[in-house]
Structures are given as structure tokens and as C-alpha cells.
Amino acid sequence: MKFFILALLVASAAADRIIGGAPLSPNQVPYLVNLKRFGSLMCGGSLLSSNYALSAAHCDASASSLTVTAGDHSLSRNDGTEQASNVVRTIPHPQYSSRTLVNDIMLLQLTSTISTTSAVQFASLPAANVDPAVGSDCNVYGWGNTAMVGSNYPDTPYGVTVPVISNADCNVAYDGDITDGMMCLGYLGTGGKDSCQGDSGGPVNCKGDLHGVVSWGIGCAYPDYPGVYTRVSHYISWINQYV
């Protein structure tokens, strides 16, 4: 789940949801998957191929406890489009740091083969080191918290549109903690739209390509603290070693 860094810079994991967004139609984002631990929602993710999904490294847990479900919409009922798989192994980036959340990206090798259908498709990856322009809009998706204060966890996924913020501007907010492998999205000075607890590991789509993975931030949708995401284009070579 997305990490929320508190004012004292203590990282904590929580179930995440989208703030300031809108509910998705069934299978509107056909590469969106959820990651459950012992049957309970833990994180989001993206389907990359029939046997691999992508999520955040801070979502790592024992592979035997995890289930990845594609084609899902309602968490409480059977939609008839789901394809669930156990996990053979988790592959967090070898240089991932749980302290700084640098390289917060992870592959999940699936036990079962996921087939493409009208409800299930593979995400499109960007070219290496090709990124959306600052100011361009991207979409973030997940089953996470939809409330800035308190919690409201929806049964179906939400999406929100937020613009790209330069790493230089984001580093002003985060005291230099933003690295080349991270990207920031949100409304500096305004807030109100963001990913939140439970959205961790979920996708950021910019112009049709998977450009980000929900990673961390201070609070949810705060005016002075945009959301921080793993920059997928920075890791294409690493992903291609497996997928």
C-alpha cells in the first residue's frame, strides 16, 4: 500500500485510495490488477504479460501469501471477468531502500497464465528514459482511500487526473529526497487530487503508456506535498530482464 510519510518523516503503510477522483467503469483500465495478502487488499499493480505484474517494492511480502487478480472491479462480488493467480516469487529491485523508498518497484511472477480478454490487457511500457512533459496530465488508478480526512474505502476502483511536476519543484517540497527514478504528480499550492493509502503499486498512465507506480508522499492531496511515484522509464532495462 502507498506509504504516507508523516511530518516526523516516519513511514507507515496503509490501505490506499484515490483522492478527488471518480469511479471507473468496469474494466475501464484493463491492465489494472490488485494484490491481496491472505485474501485482503494490500496494493495495486499493472499486468505486464501473461506471467508478470508490476507493483511497488514496499508492497513486498511472502510470495505464498499473495494473490494477483486481473479483470477485477468489485472487491465484494464476482464480476465474471476476474482471473486470479498465486505468486511464484516477488522480485523487488535489488537496490530498493525501505528507508528512502529509492527504486520502489517490484515484479511479481505469476503461477497461472493470465489470458487477454476484453476485460484484461497488458500495460504498454514507455521507451527507456522517455518521460511525459512537465505540466502534462496523467491518470492514477486504484482501490485506495478516497477521503483526505479519515477513511472511505470504495468497493470499486477510482481514477484521478493530475499533472506532472518537475523533480526540481518537487524537491523543494521534499527537501531533496526526490531522485531521478522518481516522478511527482499533483497540484502544488492547491492539492485536492492524489493517490492515497491502498493505491500503492498501482499505475500512472500518461498518454497511453505506464509511466509511474504509486510510491509515497506526505499525507494525501496536501497542497504543499504532491504524490511521489516510481518513474517506470528509468527501469525499462531491468524490467526487460524478466518480462
N, C-alpha and C positions, 0 to 999 in steps of 0.2 A: 504494500500500500504506500501511497505517497507519504514521504517524510515531511513533517512540518517542523521547521526549526524555530524554537521559541526565542524570546528576547534574550534569554540567557545562553542561547546557542546550544541548547540541549536537543538532540534529535530524538524524535519519537515516531513510531509507526502507528498509523490508524487507518481504518477503512475509509476510502476516499470517494467523493462525488463531485460533479461539475457544479460550479457556482455561476449564476447569471445566464445559464443556457436554456435549452429547450429539449424536450424528449425526442428521441429518434423514432422513426417508423421502423417496424420490424425489418431487420436485415438491411437497413439503410447503409450500414458500413460493414460489408460482408467479410472483411478480414479481421474485424474486432473479435477478440476472444476474452474469456475470463479465466482467471487462475484461482482455483479453490484449494484450500488446505483442509483436509479431513471433511470435505463437503461444504465448507463455509467460504464465502467470497473473501479473497485475500488481495488480489491485484487484477489489473487488466493486462492486455497484451495484443499482439498482432500476429496473424498467421502468415508465415513467410513461404512455406512449402507444405507438401503433404505430411512431412515428418518433423517440421521445426516451427516453433513460435518464438517471438521476441518479447522480452519484458525488461524490467529493471533488476539490477543485481541485488538491490536491497529487498527484493521480493523472494530471495533465495530461501529454500527450506529443503528438508529431506525429500528427495525425488519420490519416495514411496508414499508420501503424504499428499502429493499434488495431483490435481486433475485439470486438464485444459479442455475447455468447451468452446467449439466454434458453432456458428449459426444459432447462437442463443439470443433471446430477447428478454422474456420474463424469467426472473430468477425463481419464481414461486410455482410456475406451472410449465407443462410440456408444450412447446410451440410446434413440435413436429418437424423442426428443421435442425435440431441440435446434433452435433457429432462430438462426443466426448472421448478423451484419450487419457490414459495414465502417462506418466513421465518416466522415460528410461534414465535420464540424467539431466541435471541442470549444469549449464556452462556459463558461470559468471565470468566477466572479463578478468583476465589474470592480474591486471593492475588495479582492480576495483578497490577503493578505500571506503570502508564504512564510516570513517571519521569525517572525511571531506566530501564524500559522495562523488569523487572523481571516477570516471569510467563506470558509471552506474548503468550498466547494460548487461543483459543475460540472454542466452539462448536456452530453449527448452527442447530437448529431443523427445519426440513423442513415441509412445509404444505402438499406437494404432496409426494407420494411414488415414489421413483426412482427405476426403474427396471434394473436388469443387462442384458446386451446385449453384442454383440461382440465389441461394442464401449464404453460400460460403465461397469466398475467393481469396487469392493470395494478395498480400500487400505489394505495391510497387515501390522498390527502393530507388533512391536518388543515385546519381553518379557520385563517385568519391569526391569529397570536398566541393560539391556543388550545393549551394545553400540558397534559401529564399531571401529576397532583398529585405533590408530593414524597412519596416512600415507595411510590408505585405501581410495579408490576412492568412491565418492558418486555423484549422479546426482541431479541437481536442475532444476526445470521446471517453466515456466511462460510466460505470455504475456508482460513482462516488458520491460523497455528501453534497447536497445542494443548498445547505444553509451556512451563511457566514458566521452566525452565532448559533451554538447548539448543533443539532444534527437532524438531518432528514434524508434517509437513505431510500431512494426510489427502487421500485421493483424492476424497472426497465432502464436502459442506458440513456444518457443525456449527451448533448454536444454543445460546444460553445465556440464562437469565432473570436479570436484575439490576434492582435498584430505582433510582428516580430520587433523586438527591442534590441538595439546594438549591445554587444557584450561590454563595450566601454560604459554605456549608460547603466547597464545592469550592475557593473562592478562598483559604481558609485553607491548603489543601494546595498550591495552585499560586501562592501569593504574589501574588494579584490579577490573574492573567493570564486569568481566565475572563470573557468578555464576554456581553452579552445574546444574541448569536447562537450561543452555545454552551450545551450541557447536559451534565450529568455523571451517570454511572451506575456503580454498584458497591457494595461493602461496605466502608465506611470502618472501619479498625481490624481488619478480618478478611481482606479480599481473597479471592483464590482463584477468582474468576469475572470474566472480562473478555474483550474482543476483543484481538487481538494482531496481529503482523505478517502482512500478507496480507489482513486483513479490511477494510482501508481502503476507504472509499467505500461499504461495504455498509450495509444497512438496520437501523434500530432501529424495531421495531413496538410500539406501545403501544395496546392496546385496539382493534386492527384498522387503525390509521392509521400512516402512515410519519412518525414524529416526529423521527428522527435519522439522521445519516450518520456512519459511523465516521471519526474525525479523528485524534486524537493522545492522548498520555499519557506518563507516566514509567514505563517498564517495562511489564509485563503482569501484571495481577491483584495488584499490590503492595498491602499493607494500607493504606498511607497515601496512595496515589495512584490515585483512580478513573479510569475511562476518560472521555475528553472527546469529545463528539460535536457536530456542527453541528446547531443547532436548526432543523428544517425550517419550522416555523410562522412563523419570523422572515423567511422568504424566499418566501412564497407569491406575493406580488405580482410579484416578479422572475421566478419560475418561470412564472407565467401570461402573461408577455410572450411566451413561446415555445411553451408546451405548451397 
